[in-house]
Amino acid sequence: SAPSSPATARNDCSITPLTPSVEVRPRMACPFSVVVAIDFGTTSSGYAFSFTQDSEAIHMMKRWEGGDPGVANQKSPTCLLLTPDLRFHSFGFAARDFYHDLDPEEARHWLYFDKFKMKIHSTSDLTMETELEAVNGRRVRAIEVFAHALHFFREHALKEVKDQSSSVLEGEEIRWVITVPAVWRQPAKQFMREAAYLAGLVAPDCPEQLLIALEPEAASIYCRKLRLHQVIDLSLQPITNGLDLEGEIMVQLRRSRHSRTFLVESGTGELWSELQTGDRYIVADCGGGTVDLTVHQIEQPQGTLKELYKASGGPYGAVGVDLAFEAMLCQIFGEDFIQSFKAKRPAAWVDLTIAFEARKRTAAPGRANALNISLPFSFIDFYKRHRGQSVEAALRRSNMNIVKWSSQGMLRLTQEAMNELFQPTIINIVKHIEELMAKPEVRGVRFLFLVGGFAESPMLQKAVQRALGRTCRIIIPHDVGLTILKGAVLFGLDPTVVRVRRCPLTYGVGVLNRFVEGRHPRDKLLIKEGREWCTDILDRFVSVDQSVALGEVVKRSYTPARLGQRKIIINIYCSTSDDVTYISDPGVRKCGTITLDLPEPLPLPGAVGGAGGGGPERREIRATMQFGDTEIKVTAVDIMSNRSVRASIDFLSN
């Protein structure tokens, strides 16, 4: 059908769909019969799956028991409860409700974890031993907490897949996909993989059965399938302060959540046919813990994606608003009191955060009336006993004019108070997007997709619209909180869809080169068997922000230093800048190791004991590294015998 003129098409959502462009690219035959994706979020998590025979249909997870009034969501809160003897008890709403109903004395011995994904992002030296602190202060290895959560999802997803599948499913027929923020470094991605092995999702000797997907990338894969009636175009909405418009957007966003099976277009959705310059766009994934920005271009006619600039973002998610609320409580009631209340009444503290969470979702810029947050009775009582005065008196004394007390036992947060809680996080998000749009590689990109749970917030939508509405079109998919989950399923069905990525860092190894007088500094001189060498030179594998295509490889050959050596261990270094010569330069850090296991050399024919002639002392091991995937991979081969050598790359045992 001939496309109608864009001017008429744009305002009317019920135009006839253009025929989707035919996907020319041959689909990779998927060796798995079902793909299950787990979106492991900071505040909420969920899973979805699709059968490869019927890959147009994506099935969302079943509704969970429990749930909050006013939060119609198909994801479940990312919180986990362990018994006092550290056994798994429950996850999600069930964990929250059970913890809430425990006797306060008993609750102090149970381990409740929430928003624990943030710790993985913020820990600079992540290892298998990194610990997480439960609400009651007890510590557990982080890898175990993550494995418990993944195991829980595995059980639920398998049961549901089996209920819907006509044939008997074997474990190895399932491909698992786990999502992580694109701004996460290699150690964090490897940590997720190790947690999945521990949880029994896949066996360590079948690594290809598990894919790590990048959250904004998954969102992007889904967004390119969108049709016009599946999005809200903020750029077409007047910037008003009335609530009618916001109410309408929220209704649209919610209405689309009730169906559990979604159909996706084959090929690219009609949105792209209608956006003339729509081949380049930014995806801003605004989640609970991070804002994650990716810039993509759709390559026609295959519909593959090419990354135009390295992933950027930072720890500015909806959790920032919760932390601001906690800081406000500390300001009013005293930090020592809040810390003491958290330690002595952990379940009541969790109740208070849940009450705030529910109100936070309804905060909108034009709201005239205050938001009420009910304080748990134990808070009011504990304060009176702790401080000898009422909560009301504390509020009056704190000179916090923007927070009032209502006689029904509620904190009343005025519009100014809500603004104050949201502003720091929102300003950071907008600043990140603006900085990205100023980069030469990104200039002229006219489309911005807002996705992730925080993108549902009218406060964030308005701020982004005000700041950027004149420079680009801001588009929000209807089911914005589920965009990543659906995209992760599509990625699992065909991981080759992202064809070119950008390197987030410069990677390389330290090597010796011939020492050149005048070019190399004297302190790098090493004399070995009468020869002069320059040490610590960085041999670059890839450079920061370099384009790497899928399947593109870097090859290097290594020789064992001595006969009979059974292992070669090579340190990998990385840097955020490409302007480095030596591994000792500022900003270069050791980030991992490559281990090559050397098999016994095969005895050469005619040689005595395998060491004859000019024989095997110069063994060559050729290592091949792949940087175009979501994770860095390495393989190696012993050139002389043509045998493959066990090679592994490790970013966690630093």
N, C-alpha and C positions, 0 to 999 in steps of 0.2 A: 504494500500500500504506500502511496506517495505520502511523505510526511507532511502534515498540515503546517501552516506557517507558525513559527515559534510563538509569535505574539498571541495568537488565539489559543494555542495549546497550553501556554503556561498557566493561565488562570483557571482553566477548567480541568478538574481532576478526572472527569469521566470520559476522556477522549478514548477512542478505540486504540488498543495497544498496537504499536508498530510491530511488524514481524521481527522477532529477535534475530540479530545477525547470526548466521549459521557458524557454528564453531568448526573451523577447518582442522584444527590441531587434533591429531589422533589421540584419543583418550588412552592413557597407559592402562593395560590390562591390570586390574587390581587383584593381587593374589589373595586378598582377604574377602570373606563374604559379608562382614559387617564392620562398620567403623563406629567406635564409641569415643566421643570427645568429652573431656572433663574440663570445665572452666572453674579453676580453683581461684576464687577471688579473695580480696582482702576482707570484704564485709559479707559477700554472699557467693555461693557456689552452686553449680548444677551440672547436669550432664545431658547429652542428647545423642541420638544414634541414627544411622541410616544403613539400609541393606544395599550392597553394591548392585544387586539385581534391579533395585527400584530406587536409584540414587536421587531421583527428583524429590522424594519425600524425606523430610527430616522429622524425626519423632522427638518431642521434648519429654523430659522426665515427668513422671507422675506427680500430681499435687502431693505435697507433704502433709503429714498429720500436723496439727498445730498451725502456727502462722499468726501474724499480727493482724488485728483489725486495721483496715485502711491500707494495708500493704498487700495488694494482690500481686504476688510474684511467683514465678515458677522456679525461682532459685531458693536455696535454703541458707540461713545465716551460717557463716563459716565459724562455728564454735564447736568445741569438742570437750567432752567430759570424761575424765579418767577416775576410777575408784581410788580410795586411799592407798590400795596396794598396786597402783599404777596399771590396772587392767583397763581395756577400752570399755566404756559404758554406753555412750551415745553421741550422736552428732546432730547439729542443726537445731530445729525447734525443740526436738525431744530432749536434747542436752540442756537447752535453756530452761525448759519448763521443769524438768526434773530437779535441776540445780536450784531453781526458784522455790520448789516445794520442800526442799530439805530443811530439817531443823537447823537454825543458825549455828548452833554449837557443832553439829555434825558437818555442816557445809564447809567449815574451816579446814576439814581434813581432805575434802575432795579437790581434784585438780581441774579447774575450768580454764580453757584457753579460748580467747577470741582475738580477731585481727592479728593473728600470729604470722601472717605472710610478710608483714612489714619488716619483721626482724631479718628476714633473708635478704631483703633489699638493702637494709641499713648496715649489715655486718660487713666490714671490709675484709676480714680474714676468715671467711666461712670455711668450716671443715665438717667432717662427719661427727665431730664432738661438740659443735656449737650447741648451746643450751637455750631453752625457752623458759620463761617464768610464768607459772600459772597465776590466777588472780590471788590465790592464797600465799604466794611467795615461794612455793616449792619449785624446784627446777628439774627439767627432764630434757634429754637430748632432742634437739629439734627434729632430727631425721625420723625419730620414732613417732612424734606427734603427726608429722606429715604422712608417714606411712599408715598410721591408724585411719586418718581421714580418707586417703586414697583407697585403702582396703574397704572401707565403708561404702564408697562409691562403686567399687568393683562389684560387691555383693548385690547392691540394689540394681545396678545397670544390667548385670548378667541375668538376674531374675526377670527383669522386664523384657530384655531382648529375647530370652527363651520363651516367654509367654507369647510374643508376637511372631516367633519364627516357626515355620512349618517343619523344618528339618532339625535334626539333632546337631547342635553346634559344638565343635571342638574348640579348646582354648586357643589353638594356634590360628584359627580362622578369624580371630578378632584383631583388628588394628586399633590400638589405643592412641589417643591424642591428648596431651596435657598442655594447657595454655600458660604462658609466662609473659610478663611485660617485656617489650622489645629493649627497654633500657637496662634490663638485667644483664650482668656480665656472665662469662662462661661458667665460673664456679657455681653460680646460682642455678643455671640450666642443668649442669651436671648433678647438682644436689637433688633437683626434682626427679631426674632419671634414677638416681640411686634410691630415692624414696619409693619410686614405683616398683623397682626390683624388690625392695624389702616388703612391699605391700602385696607382692605376688601378682601384679598386673601382667608382667611378662618375665621370662627367664633372662638372666644376664647374657646367656649365649644366643639369644634371639633379639639383639638390640633393634633390628629394623622393624620389629613389631610395635615399637613405641615411637611416636613422633613428638617432638617438642614444637609447639606452634607459638608464634609470637602474637600477642593479643591484637595490636592494631592491624597486623597483617591479616589475621583471620577476619577482622571486621571489614577490611578492605575487600577481601575475596567475596564476602557476602554482599557488600554495598554495590559491587559492579553488576550484581544480578537484579538490583532493585527496579521496581516499576514505579511510575509516577504516583499511583494511589497508595504506595506503601511508605511515602515519606512526607514529612512536613518541611516546607521550605520557609525558614525563618525570614529570609530576605523579602518575602512577599507579605509578611505580616507587618502591620503598622506598629511602631514602637509606642505602645499605649501603657497607661498605668492602670487601666481598668482591668478587672479580673475576668471579664467575659472571654477574652481571647485566650488567656492562660488556661481558664477552665476548659475551654474547647480543646486546646492542645493536650491537656492531661487526659480528657475523655478519649481523644483519639489514640493516645499512647496506651491507655488501659484497655480500650476495646479490643485491640489487636492481640491481647494476651490470652484470650480465653480458649483459642483453639490449640490443640496440642500437636497437631501434625502440620507442618508448613511445606508448601510446594515451592521449589525454586525453578527459575527459568533455566533451560539449557541455553548456552550462548550468553550474550550480555543483555541486561535488561534494557527496556526502552528509554530509561532515564538518560542513558548515554547517547542514544540517537538524537535526543532532544537537546543535549548540552553540546553546542558546537565545539567549544574548546574543552570539552569534558574529558579529554584523554589524560589530563594531569589533575591530581587532587591531593588534598591533605586529609588524613584521618586523625582526629584528635580523640583518643580513647581516654575518657575521664572516668576513672574508676574510684574505688574506695581508697586505695593506697597511693596510686601514682597517676600522673598524666603522662601519656605516652604518645608521641607524635611520629607519624610516618608519612612520607610523600611518595606517591605512586603514579605511574603512567600506564595506561592500558595500551598494549601493543596490538594493533589490528593487523591482519584479520583474526589472529589466533585467540585474542582475548587474554593473553598472558600478562603478567604484571612485572614492572621494572621499577626498582626502588631508585629515587632520584637524589636522595640525601640521607646520610646515616641517621638512625633512630635517635630521637632526642626526647627530653622530658625530665621528670624528676618526681620526688616524693610529695606531690601536691594533689592529694585526693580528698574525697569527702570526709575521711578520718580527721583531716585538719580542722574541720568544723567541730567535731566532737572534742578534740583536744582543746580548742578555744573555749568550749563550754566548760570543760573541766577547769581550765585556768581561771575562768570567770567565777566558778564556785570557790576556788582557792582564794580568790581576791575577796570574796564576800565573807566566807566562813573561816578562812585561815588554812594555809597549806597543811599544817600539822594535823588539823582536825580531819581534813579530807583523806589524808594518808591513813590515819588511824581508823576512820570509818571503813575505808576500803579493806583494810587488814582484818578488822573485827567483824564486819558485816558484808562479806564479799558478795553474797547473793543479792542483798538489797542494793548494793552499788550497781550491779548488773541491771537490776530493775530500773534504776534511775537512768542509766544510759539508754535502755530500750525505750523508755518514755520519751527521752529527748529525740532519739532516732525517728520515732513515729511523727513527732511534731516538725522535725527538720524537713521532712519530705513535703510538708504542706506550706513551708515558707515561700512566699512569693513577693516580688518587689512592691506591688501596689497595695498590699494588705493594710487596711486601716486599723483593724483590731489586733490586740496583743495575742500571743500564743501562750496557752497555759500548759505548764508542765507540773504534774502532781509529784510532790516529794513523798517518798515512802514514809510511812508512820515511823519506822525505826530510825530514819534520818532525823526527824523532828525530835523524837524522844532521846536519841543518842546525843544530839547537840545540847539539849537542855541539861542532861546529866554531865556531859563533858565540860560545858562552859558555864552552866548555872544561869543561862538566860535563854530566851526564846529565839527561834529562827527569825521571827519578825523584827525583834530588836536588833539582831545582827544586820539585817538588811538596811534598817534605818541608819545604823551606825556606819555602814560601809560607804555612804554617799554615792551608791550606785543608783543614780536616778532612773536609769533605763530599765531596771528590773524592779518590779513591784511585788507585793505579797497580797494574795487574795485570801479572804476569810475561809475559803474552802480548803485551805492547806495547799495552795498552788503557787508556784513561781510564775509571775506574769512577765513574759519577755516582750518588750515593745518592739516595734518595727526597727527602731535604732539599734536595739540590742541584737536583733537577728542580723542586721547589716554588719554590725561589728564582728559577729562570729564568722560570717561568711567571707567578708572582704579579703582578709589576708590570703586565703586559699585561692579565691577567684582571681584576685589580682595577679598572683603567680601564674595561674593557668593562662590567662589572657596574655601576660608578658611573654611566656614561652612561645605561644602561637605567633605573636607579633614578631619576636626575634627570628623565628624560623622563616616567616614570610619575607623578612628583609634580606635573607641570604640570596646571593646571585643565582644559585641553582634553582631556587624556589620562586623567585620573582615572577609575577605574572600568572601564578596558579590561582584560579578563580573559584575553586570549589572547596568547601570545608565540610566534612562529615563529622558531626558530633555523635559519639557513641559511648557506651559504658553506662553504668548505673547512675553516676553523678550527672550525666547529660539530661536526665529526667528532671533535674531541679530547675524550676522557673528562674531562680536567682542566677544560676550559671548561664542559662539560655539568654536571658536579658542582657547580662554583662557582655557576652560574646557578640550578641547582635549589635549592641551599642558600639563596641570597639571596632568590629570588623565588618558589620553589615554593609558598609558602603564599598569595601574593597573586594568582597567575594560573596558568593552565595553560600549560605549556611544551611545545611540539609541534615535533618534528624530522621533516621529510620523509625517507623512506628514502634516496633518492639525493641527499643533502643538497648534495654538491659540484656537482651538475648542475642544481639547481633554477633558478639564474639563467639558464643557457643555454636551458632549455626555456621559461621564461617570456619570454625575449627573442624566441623564435620566435613565441610566441602574440601578443606585442605587435606584431611585424611583420605578422602576419596581420590584426590589427585594432587600430590605434593609438588608436582612440576609446574603448577600454575604460577608460582613466583619464580621468574626466570633469572632475574638479575637482582642481587642485593648489594648493599654498600657495607664495607668493613667498618665496624665501630671503633677499632683501634689498629695501631700498627703492631704486627707480630713478627718476631724473628728469633734467631738464636745467636749466641756468642761464638765467634770463630777466631782462629789465628790467621793473620795474613803476613806476607813478606814485609819486613820492616823497611820503610822508605825514609831515609834521613831527610829531615826538613818538612816532611809531610806528617809524620806521626810523632806524637809527643814522647819524650824520653821515658816517662814513667810507665809507658805501655810496652817497653822493650823487654823481650824475653829471649835469652840465648839457650838454644836447645841443640845439643850435638853439633856445636860450632856454627849453627845457623841463627840468624837474627829474625825474630818474629815479633809482630805487633799483636798484643792480646786484646780481648774484650771488644772486638769489632762486631757491630750488630749486622748479621746477615739477614736482610729483610725477606720475609715470606710475602706479606701483603702490607699495604700502607693504609692509614686511616682514610676513610671515605672513598677508597678505591672501589670501582665497580667490579663485582665478581659474578660471573654467570654460573648457573647451576651446572655442576659437573666439571667446571674448570679446576685444574689442579696445579699445585706447586710441587716440583720434584727436587729432592736433594739426595746426594749419595754420602754415606758415612762409612768409615773404615774403623774396625776395632783397633784400639791403641796397642793391644798386646795379643799374642797368640793365646788360644785357649779361653779368651774372654767369652762369657756366657750372656752378657747383657750390655747394651749400650744405653746409657741414660743421658738424655739431652735436655737442658733447661730451656724453657721458652720464656721470652721476655715480651712485655707489651708496653705501649706508650700511647697517650692520647694525642701526641703530636708526631709529625713525621720528620721533624727537624732534629734527628738524632743520628749520631755516628757510632757511639760506644754504648755498651750496656751499662756503663757507669754514669752516663749523662743524667742530669736531673729529670725526673718524671718517668724514667724507665724503671719498671719493676719486674721481678721474676713472678710469673703468674701460673706456671705449670711445668710439667715434664712430659717428654715423650720417652716411652720405654720400648726398646726393641729386644726381643728375646732371640738369641742366636742359637740355631740348631747346631749340633755337632757337624763340622765340615765333612762332606763325603770324601772318602779316600780317593785320590786320583789314580787312574789305572797306571800300573807300572811304578808307582811311587811306594817307597817303603814307609809304612805307618802314616801315610798321608802327609808327610812333611818334606817330601823330596823335591829336588830341582828348585826352580824359582817359584815353587808352588803357592800354596794358599795363604801366604802371609798377608797379601794385599787383598783381603776379602772386601767386596763392595756390597753394602746394604743400601738399597734405594728406597727412600721413604717418599710417599705420595700424600700430600695433605689437601683437604678440600675445605675451602672457606666460603663457598657459595650457599651452604645450607644453613638451617637455623642453629646447628651445632657444628663445631670444628671436628673433622674426622681425619684419621690417619691410617694408612695401610703401608706395608713394606714388603720387599722381596729380596732374597739373597741372590744376587745376579749370577754367581757361579753355578749354583745348583737349580736356579729358577724356582726355588721353593718359596712359598710365602712365609713371612716371618711374623710372629705374633707382635702386633704393635698396639700400644694403647696411649691415650693422651689423658693426662690427669690434671685438673685444676683445683682439686679439693684438698690435697694433702700437703699444701704449702706450709 
